[in-house]
């Protein structure tokens, strides 16, 4: 059935492509955060273990919201490691870094998702797509705040 929500097909496609990149970055950051939750050690173990769990839980919820918005626009949401690897700007971590390096990587990851979301925003705004603009605004607020909180752990 044809989609007629007041957004042209070309715009819906461009928005879905931008959201797919946000979804891929969010998934990459989710995996990294969950791995760090499992593997963190050191004097900040308990604080970081709990913090990382809160963060990966929030990211998991965001994945569903992003994918469902892509579907509402009429496009399939990427859902494989191969698709995510092609779309994501966040490099995976295959080792177990020290706790402070985990924090640094997560700061960089949240900043990367913020940049990806910000890059997708103008297309949604120009197409008068308020639900996507709202979703991206929410994601930006969360990623910028989380990056700030993590960054503050690195201050001496």
Secondary structure, 3 states (H helix, E strand, C coil): CCCCCCCCHHHHHHHHHHHHHHHHHHHHHHHHHHHHHHHCCCCCHHHHHHHHHHHHHHHHHHHHHHHHHHHHCCCCCCCCHHHHHHHCCCCCCCCCCCHHHHHHHHHHHHHHHHHHHHHHHHHHHHCCCHHHHHHHHHHHHHHHHHHHHHHHHCCC
